[in-house]
Amino acid sequence: MPAAPLPRSTIWRYAIGSLGTGGFSTLPGLVLVYYLTDTLGVSALIAGVILTLAKVWDVVVDPVIGGFSDRALQRDGSRRRSMLLGGVALPLCFVLTFAVVPGLGAGASAAWVALAFILCATAFSLFQVPYIALPAELTARYDERTRLLTWRVVVLAIAILLFGAGGPLLRDFFPADPHRGYLVMAIVAAVVLGVALLLSSTVAPRGPAATAAAPPVALAQHYRSGIRALRCSQPFRALLATYMLQGLATGMMLAGAQYVATWVLQDQTAVTLLFVALIAPALLLAPVWGLVAKRIGKERGFRIASAVFLVAAASLVLLLWAPGPWAYLPVAVAGAAYAGMQSLPLAMLPDVISDDAARHGEGRAGTFGGLWTAGETTGMAFGATALTVVLAVTGYRESVGAAVVEQSGAAVIGIVLSFSVVPAIAMLLSLFTLRRYRLRRADIEPADAAAAGA
């Protein structure tokens, strides 16, 4: 495994993958629930069921994909084939998700979106699972992993801005025909997704193929491998639980942003400004979090970023009494913290993988990647699902096409709480799980740590 500094070409080919993964995570998370409730006339609870089904499928399929990825590495010397397949399939399935034929009933529209989005989730996992496993194979250095993942998060921030702000702008070019607006948005986004994923696939190392084919593995064996990895690695359990809780918080705020713009700030296009306020600080400060981690450790930097995000999210509850543009300030603070919440745990994951390899033997990076992808996407999806539950409980009214409805005061209160208090509670819980993460630099690079101490 390379111990020298990573070449810039490796860093940027790896980072460009986040333009695709971040775009796919952002755009459906932002507009899919709104598309279902306010264009297709699907009830909020059914919209939540659709997202939950897709993510339950993720939990089922991701450990299998992780196992196949590990076997492909042993057999062919590379994880590239699965990444290429995902890079081709995801754009096609993404367009299909937003291509519902106008005039279909709410039930048929819901079934269309559910099937298409499950196909999207499968294609995404084919790329994302091996992609998550790569940093542990690209470099063995503690700080080089931070450097690699820091630049990935810079590109991730660009992706969130590009898709989160640009997607709704494209959609809004067709205010009289929302179906066409969503379809045009999906086609343009799919082109960017495909190019980014296919380019990033080339970073997967190619090693010598096995001289003999490995024996087939039963499907249940992949799940047993995942359970064994969870049981054997306490640092992974702590890190994954933390990241899932934070995914729930950010997923809820992401799905709620369009509702806040429309019903609290009274301006549907304000969602673009919310994303600019979130991402501009993240772009500027992502490298700063890398420096913080180098100085005080990844886990301490992660804890600080999480606490800052918690305070910023909780302060947005004031929108209940004073809705206005002041909200962009705490969103910007949350954006500054979000850069650290993304780059640092992703830089800690390769440390967990290499620690497990040192203790229990090589060969489980794909399994960890599958578990991580399942946990990450499930946390984000449950955030959106939690939003739909709050909307349903508070009486949110769905609509079809360009029809306009009025929302009750209770529904508006539910939107604000979903954007502030509930995410803040999830963030608070994540700080408790993070306290159980015990890996430090000395565990990953004991010789360097001893030399520094001397």
Secondary structure as a PSIPRED ss2 file (coil, helix, strand):
# PSIPRED VFORMAT (PSIPRED V4.0)

   1 M C   1.000  0.000  0.000
   2 P C   1.000  0.000  0.000
   3 A C   1.000  0.000  0.000
   4 A C   1.000  0.000  0.000
   5 P C   1.000  0.000  0.000
   6 L C   1.000  0.000  0.000
   7 P C   1.000  0.000  0.000
   8 R H   0.000  1.000  0.000
   9 S H   0.000  1.000  0.000
  10 T H   0.000  1.000  0.000
  11 I H   0.000  1.000  0.000
  12 W H   0.000  1.000  0.000
  13 R H   0.000  1.000  0.000
  14 Y H   0.000  1.000  0.000
  15 A H   0.000  1.000  0.000
  16 I C   1.000  0.000  0.000
  17 G H   0.000  1.000  0.000
  18 S H   0.000  1.000  0.000
  19 L H   0.000  1.000  0.000
  20 G H   0.000  1.000  0.000
  21 T H   0.000  1.000  0.000
  22 G H   0.000  1.000  0.000
  23 G H   0.000  1.000  0.000
  24 F H   0.000  1.000  0.000
  25 S H   0.000  1.000  0.000
  26 T H   0.000  1.000  0.000
  27 L H   0.000  1.000  0.000
  28 P H   0.000  1.000  0.000
  29 G H   0.000  1.000  0.000
  30 L H   0.000  1.000  0.000
  31 V H   0.000  1.000  0.000
  32 L H   0.000  1.000  0.000
  33 V H   0.000  1.000  0.000
  34 Y H   0.000  1.000  0.000
  35 Y H   0.000  1.000  0.000
  36 L H   0.000  1.000  0.000
  37 T H   0.000  1.000  0.000
  38 D H   0.000  1.000  0.000
  39 T C   1.000  0.000  0.000
  40 L E   0.000  0.000  1.000
  41 G C   1.000  0.000  0.000
  42 V C   1.000  0.000  0.000
  43 S C   1.000  0.000  0.000
  44 A H   0.000  1.000  0.000
  45 L H   0.000  1.000  0.000
  46 I H   0.000  1.000  0.000
  47 A H   0.000  1.000  0.000
  48 G H   0.000  1.000  0.000
  49 V H   0.000  1.000  0.000
  50 I H   0.000  1.000  0.000
  51 L H   0.000  1.000  0.000
  52 T H   0.000  1.000  0.000
  53 L H   0.000  1.000  0.000
  54 A H   0.000  1.000  0.000
  55 K H   0.000  1.000  0.000
  56 V H   0.000  1.000  0.000
  57 W H   0.000  1.000  0.000
  58 D H   0.000  1.000  0.000
  59 V H   0.000  1.000  0.000
  60 V H   0.000  1.000  0.000
  61 V H   0.000  1.000  0.000
  62 D H   0.000  1.000  0.000
  63 P H   0.000  1.000  0.000
  64 V H   0.000  1.000  0.000
  65 I H   0.000  1.000  0.000
  66 G H   0.000  1.000  0.000
  67 G H   0.000  1.000  0.000
  68 F H   0.000  1.000  0.000
  69 S H   0.000  1.000  0.000
  70 D H   0.000  1.000  0.000
  71 R H   0.000  1.000  0.000
  72 A H   0.000  1.000  0.000
  73 L H   0.000  1.000  0.000
  74 Q H   0.000  1.000  0.000
  75 R H   0.000  1.000  0.000
  76 D H   0.000  1.000  0.000
  77 G C   1.000  0.000  0.000
  78 S C   1.000  0.000  0.000
  79 R C   1.000  0.000  0.000
  80 R H   0.000  1.000  0.000
  81 R H   0.000  1.000  0.000
  82 S H   0.000  1.000  0.000
  83 M H   0.000  1.000  0.000
  84 L H   0.000  1.000  0.000
  85 L H   0.000  1.000  0.000
  86 G H   0.000  1.000  0.000
  87 G H   0.000  1.000  0.000
  88 V H   0.000  1.000  0.000
  89 A H   0.000  1.000  0.000
  90 L H   0.000  1.000  0.000
  91 P H   0.000  1.000  0.000
  92 L H   0.000  1.000  0.000
  93 C H   0.000  1.000  0.000
  94 F H   0.000  1.000  0.000
  95 V H   0.000  1.000  0.000
  96 L H   0.000  1.000  0.000
  97 T H   0.000  1.000  0.000
  98 F C   1.000  0.000  0.000
  99 A C   1.000  0.000  0.000
 100 V C   1.000  0.000  0.000
 101 V C   1.000  0.000  0.000
 102 P C   1.000  0.000  0.000
 103 G C   1.000  0.000  0.000
 104 L C   1.000  0.000  0.000
 105 G C   1.000  0.000  0.000
 106 A H   0.000  1.000  0.000
 107 G H   0.000  1.000  0.000
 108 A H   0.000  1.000  0.000
 109 S H   0.000  1.000  0.000
 110 A H   0.000  1.000  0.000
 111 A H   0.000  1.000  0.000
 112 W H   0.000  1.000  0.000
 113 V H   0.000  1.000  0.000
 114 A H   0.000  1.000  0.000
 115 L H   0.000  1.000  0.000
 116 A H   0.000  1.000  0.000
 117 F H   0.000  1.000  0.000
 118 I H   0.000  1.000  0.000
 119 L H   0.000  1.000  0.000
 120 C H   0.000  1.000  0.000
 121 A H   0.000  1.000  0.000
 122 T H   0.000  1.000  0.000
 123 A H   0.000  1.000  0.000
 124 F H   0.000  1.000  0.000
 125 S H   0.000  1.000  0.000
 126 L H   0.000  1.000  0.000
 127 F H   0.000  1.000  0.000
 128 Q H   0.000  1.000  0.000
 129 V H   0.000  1.000  0.000
 130 P H   0.000  1.000  0.000
 131 Y H   0.000  1.000  0.000
 132 I H   0.000  1.000  0.000
 133 A H   0.000  1.000  0.000
 134 L C   1.000  0.000  0.000
 135 P H   0.000  1.000  0.000
 136 A H   0.000  1.000  0.000
 137 E H   0.000  1.000  0.000
 138 L H   0.000  1.000  0.000
 139 T C   1.000  0.000  0.000
 140 A C   1.000  0.000  0.000
 141 R C   1.000  0.000  0.000
 142 Y H   0.000  1.000  0.000
 143 D H   0.000  1.000  0.000
 144 E H   0.000  1.000  0.000
 145 R H   0.000  1.000  0.000
 146 T H   0.000  1.000  0.000
 147 R H   0.000  1.000  0.000
 148 L H   0.000  1.000  0.000
 149 L H   0.000  1.000  0.000
 150 T H   0.000  1.000  0.000
 151 W H   0.000  1.000  0.000
 152 R H   0.000  1.000  0.000
 153 V H   0.000  1.000  0.000
 154 V H   0.000  1.000  0.000
 155 V H   0.000  1.000  0.000
 156 L H   0.000  1.000  0.000
 157 A H   0.000  1.000  0.000
 158 I H   0.000  1.000  0.000
 159 A H   0.000  1.000  0.000
 160 I H   0.000  1.000  0.000
 161 L H   0.000  1.000  0.000
 162 L H   0.000  1.000  0.000
 163 F H   0.000  1.000  0.000
 164 G H   0.000  1.000  0.000
 165 A H   0.000  1.000  0.000
 166 G H   0.000  1.000  0.000
 167 G H   0.000  1.000  0.000
 168 P H   0.000  1.000  0.000
 169 L H   0.000  1.000  0.000
 170 L H   0.000  1.000  0.000
 171 R H   0.000  1.000  0.000
 172 D C   1.000  0.000  0.000
 173 F C   1.000  0.000  0.000
 174 F C   1.000  0.000  0.000
 175 P C   1.000  0.000  0.000
 176 A C   1.000  0.000  0.000
 177 D C   1.000  0.000  0.000
 178 P H   0.000  1.000  0.000
 179 H H   0.000  1.000  0.000
 180 R H   0.000  1.000  0.000
 181 G H   0.000  1.000  0.000
 182 Y H   0.000  1.000  0.000
 183 L H   0.000  1.000  0.000
 184 V H   0.000  1.000  0.000
 185 M H   0.000  1.000  0.000
 186 A H   0.000  1.000  0.000
 187 I H   0.000  1.000  0.000
 188 V H   0.000  1.000  0.000
 189 A H   0.000  1.000  0.000
 190 A H   0.000  1.000  0.000
 191 V H   0.000  1.000  0.000
 192 V H   0.000  1.000  0.000
 193 L H   0.000  1.000  0.000
 194 G H   0.000  1.000  0.000
 195 V H   0.000  1.000  0.000
 196 A H   0.000  1.000  0.000
 197 L H   0.000  1.000  0.000
 198 L H   0.000  1.000  0.000
 199 L H   0.000  1.000  0.000
 200 S H   0.000  1.000  0.000
 201 S H   0.000  1.000  0.000
 202 T C   1.000  0.000  0.000
 203 V C   1.000  0.000  0.000
 204 A C   1.000  0.000  0.000
 205 P C   1.000  0.000  0.000
 206 R C   1.000  0.000  0.000
 207 G C   1.000  0.000  0.000
 208 P C   1.000  0.000  0.000
 209 A C   1.000  0.000  0.000
 210 A C   1.000  0.000  0.000
 211 T C   1.000  0.000  0.000
 212 A C   1.000  0.000  0.000
 213 A C   1.000  0.000  0.000
 214 A C   1.000  0.000  0.000
 215 P C   1.000  0.000  0.000
 216 P C   1.000  0.000  0.000
 217 V C   1.000  0.000  0.000
 218 A C   1.000  0.000  0.000
 219 L H   0.000  1.000  0.000
 220 A H   0.000  1.000  0.000
 221 Q H   0.000  1.000  0.000
 222 H H   0.000  1.000  0.000
 223 Y H   0.000  1.000  0.000
 224 R H   0.000  1.000  0.000
 225 S H   0.000  1.000  0.000
 226 G H   0.000  1.000  0.000
 227 I H   0.000  1.000  0.000
 228 R H   0.000  1.000  0.000
 229 A H   0.000  1.000  0.000
 230 L H   0.000  1.000  0.000
 231 R H   0.000  1.000  0.000
 232 C H   0.000  1.000  0.000
 233 S C   1.000  0.000  0.000
 234 Q H   0.000  1.000  0.000
 235 P H   0.000  1.000  0.000
 236 F H   0.000  1.000  0.000
 237 R H   0.000  1.000  0.000
 238 A H   0.000  1.000  0.000
 239 L H   0.000  1.000  0.000
 240 L H   0.000  1.000  0.000
 241 A H   0.000  1.000  0.000
 242 T H   0.000  1.000  0.000
 243 Y H   0.000  1.000  0.000
 244 M H   0.000  1.000  0.000
 245 L H   0.000  1.000  0.000
 246 Q H   0.000  1.000  0.000
 247 G H   0.000  1.000  0.000
 248 L H   0.000  1.000  0.000
 249 A H   0.000  1.000  0.000
 250 T H   0.000  1.000  0.000
 251 G H   0.000  1.000  0.000
 252 M H   0.000  1.000  0.000
 253 M H   0.000  1.000  0.000
 254 L H   0.000  1.000  0.000
 255 A H   0.000  1.000  0.000
 256 G H   0.000  1.000  0.000
 257 A H   0.000  1.000  0.000
 258 Q H   0.000  1.000  0.000
 259 Y H   0.000  1.000  0.000
 260 V H   0.000  1.000  0.000
 261 A H   0.000  1.000  0.000
 262 T H   0.000  1.000  0.000
 263 W H   0.000  1.000  0.000
 264 V H   0.000  1.000  0.000
 265 L C   1.000  0.000  0.000
 266 Q C   1.000  0.000  0.000
 267 D C   1.000  0.000  0.000
 268 Q C   1.000  0.000  0.000
 269 T C   1.000  0.000  0.000
 270 A H   0.000  1.000  0.000
 271 V H   0.000  1.000  0.000
 272 T H   0.000  1.000  0.000
 273 L H   0.000  1.000  0.000
 274 L H   0.000  1.000  0.000
 275 F H   0.000  1.000  0.000
 276 V H   0.000  1.000  0.000
 277 A H   0.000  1.000  0.000
 278 L H   0.000  1.000  0.000
 279 I H   0.000  1.000  0.000
 280 A H   0.000  1.000  0.000
 281 P H   0.000  1.000  0.000
 282 A H   0.000  1.000  0.000
 283 L H   0.000  1.000  0.000
 284 L H   0.000  1.000  0.000
 285 L H   0.000  1.000  0.000
 286 A H   0.000  1.000  0.000
 287 P H   0.000  1.000  0.000
 288 V H   0.000  1.000  0.000
 289 W H   0.000  1.000  0.000
 290 G H   0.000  1.000  0.000
 291 L H   0.000  1.000  0.000
 292 V H   0.000  1.000  0.000
 293 A H   0.000  1.000  0.000
 294 K H   0.000  1.000  0.000
 295 R H   0.000  1.000  0.000
 296 I H   0.000  1.000  0.000
 297 G C   1.000  0.000  0.000
 298 K H   0.000  1.000  0.000
 299 E H   0.000  1.000  0.000
 300 R H   0.000  1.000  0.000
 301 G H   0.000  1.000  0.000
 302 F H   0.000  1.000  0.000
 303 R H   0.000  1.000  0.000
 304 I H   0.000  1.000  0.000
 305 A H   0.000  1.000  0.000
 306 S H   0.000  1.000  0.000
 307 A H   0.000  1.000  0.000
 308 V H   0.000  1.000  0.000
 309 F H   0.000  1.000  0.000
 310 L H   0.000  1.000  0.000
 311 V H   0.000  1.000  0.000
 312 A H   0.000  1.000  0.000
 313 A H   0.000  1.000  0.000
 314 A H   0.000  1.000  0.000
 315 S H   0.000  1.000  0.000
 316 L H   0.000  1.000  0.000
 317 V H   0.000  1.000  0.000
 318 L H   0.000  1.000  0.000
 319 L H   0.000  1.000  0.000
 320 L H   0.000  1.000  0.000
 321 W C   1.000  0.000  0.000
 322 A C   1.000  0.000  0.000
 323 P C   1.000  0.000  0.000
 324 G C   1.000  0.000  0.000
 325 P H   0.000  1.000  0.000
 326 W H   0.000  1.000  0.000
 327 A H   0.000  1.000  0.000
 328 Y H   0.000  1.000  0.000
 329 L H   0.000  1.000  0.000
 330 P H   0.000  1.000  0.000
 331 V H   0.000  1.000  0.000
 332 A H   0.000  1.000  0.000
 333 V H   0.000  1.000  0.000
 334 A H   0.000  1.000  0.000
 335 G H   0.000  1.000  0.000
 336 A H   0.000  1.000  0.000
 337 A H   0.000  1.000  0.000
 338 Y H   0.000  1.000  0.000
 339 A H   0.000  1.000  0.000
 340 G H   0.000  1.000  0.000
 341 M H   0.000  1.000  0.000
 342 Q H   0.000  1.000  0.000
 343 S H   0.000  1.000  0.000
 344 L H   0.000  1.000  0.000
 345 P H   0.000  1.000  0.000
 346 L H   0.000  1.000  0.000
 347 A H   0.000  1.000  0.000
 348 M H   0.000  1.000  0.000
 349 L H   0.000  1.000  0.000
 350 P H   0.000  1.000  0.000
 351 D H   0.000  1.000  0.000
 352 V H   0.000  1.000  0.000
 353 I H   0.000  1.000  0.000
 354 S H   0.000  1.000  0.000
 355 D H   0.000  1.000  0.000
 356 D H   0.000  1.000  0.000
 357 A H   0.000  1.000  0.000
 358 A H   0.000  1.000  0.000
 359 R H   0.000  1.000  0.000
 360 H H   0.000  1.000  0.000
 361 G C   1.000  0.000  0.000
 362 E C   1.000  0.000  0.000
 363 G C   1.000  0.000  0.000
 364 R C   1.000  0.000  0.000
 365 A H   0.000  1.000  0.000
 366 G H   0.000  1.000  0.000
 367 T H   0.000  1.000  0.000
 368 F H   0.000  1.000  0.000
 369 G H   0.000  1.000  0.000
 370 G H   0.000  1.000  0.000
 371 L H   0.000  1.000  0.000
 372 W H   0.000  1.000  0.000
 373 T H   0.000  1.000  0.000
 374 A H   0.000  1.000  0.000
 375 G H   0.000  1.000  0.000
 376 E H   0.000  1.000  0.000
 377 T H   0.000  1.000  0.000
 378 T H   0.000  1.000  0.000
 379 G H   0.000  1.000  0.000
 380 M H   0.000  1.000  0.000
 381 A H   0.000  1.000  0.000
 382 F H   0.000  1.000  0.000
 383 G H   0.000  1.000  0.000
 384 A H   0.000  1.000  0.000
 385 T H   0.000  1.000  0.000
 386 A H   0.000  1.000  0.000
 387 L H   0.000  1.000  0.000
 388 T H   0.000  1.000  0.000
 389 V H   0.000  1.000  0.000
 390 V H   0.000  1.000  0.000
 391 L H   0.000  1.000  0.000
 392 A H   0.000  1.000  0.000
 393 V H   0.000  1.000  0.000
 394 T C   1.000  0.000  0.000
 395 G C   1.000  0.000  0.000
 396 Y C   1.000  0.000  0.000
 397 R C   1.000  0.000  0.000
 398 E C   1.000  0.000  0.000
 399 S C   1.000  0.000  0.000
 400 V E   0.000  0.000  1.000
 401 G C   1.000  0.000  0.000
 402 A C   1.000  0.000  0.000
 403 A C   1.000  0.000  0.000
 404 V C   1.000  0.000  0.000
 405 V C   1.000  0.000  0.000
 406 E C   1.000  0.000  0.000
 407 Q C   1.000  0.000  0.000
 408 S C   1.000  0.000  0.000
 409 G H   0.000  1.000  0.000
 410 A H   0.000  1.000  0.000
 411 A H   0.000  1.000  0.000
 412 V H   0.000  1.000  0.000
 413 I H   0.000  1.000  0.000
 414 G H   0.000  1.000  0.000
 415 I H   0.000  1.000  0.000
 416 V H   0.000  1.000  0.000
 417 L H   0.000  1.000  0.000
 418 S H   0.000  1.000  0.000
 419 F H   0.000  1.000  0.000
 420 S C   1.000  0.000  0.000
 421 V H   0.000  1.000  0.000
 422 V H   0.000  1.000  0.000
 423 P H   0.000  1.000  0.000
 424 A H   0.000  1.000  0.000
 425 I H   0.000  1.000  0.000
 426 A H   0.000  1.000  0.000
 427 M H   0.000  1.000  0.000
 428 L H   0.000  1.000  0.000
 429 L H   0.000  1.000  0.000
 430 S H   0.000  1.000  0.000
 431 L H   0.000  1.000  0.000
 432 F H   0.000  1.000  0.000
 433 T H   0.000  1.000  0.000
 434 L H   0.000  1.000  0.000
 435 R C   1.000  0.000  0.000
 436 R C   1.000  0.000  0.000
 437 Y C   1.000  0.000  0.000
 438 R C   1.000  0.000  0.000
 439 L C   1.000  0.000  0.000
 440 R C   1.000  0.000  0.000
 441 R H   0.000  1.000  0.000
 442 A H   0.000  1.000  0.000
 443 D H   0.000  1.000  0.000
 444 I H   0.000  1.000  0.000
 445 E C   1.000  0.000  0.000
 446 P H   0.000  1.000  0.000
 447 A H   0.000  1.000  0.000
 448 D H   0.000  1.000  0.000
 449 A H   0.000  1.000  0.000
 450 A H   0.000  1.000  0.000
 451 A H   0.000  1.000  0.000
 452 A H   0.000  1.000  0.000
 453 G H   0.000  1.000  0.000
 454 A C   1.000  0.000  0.000
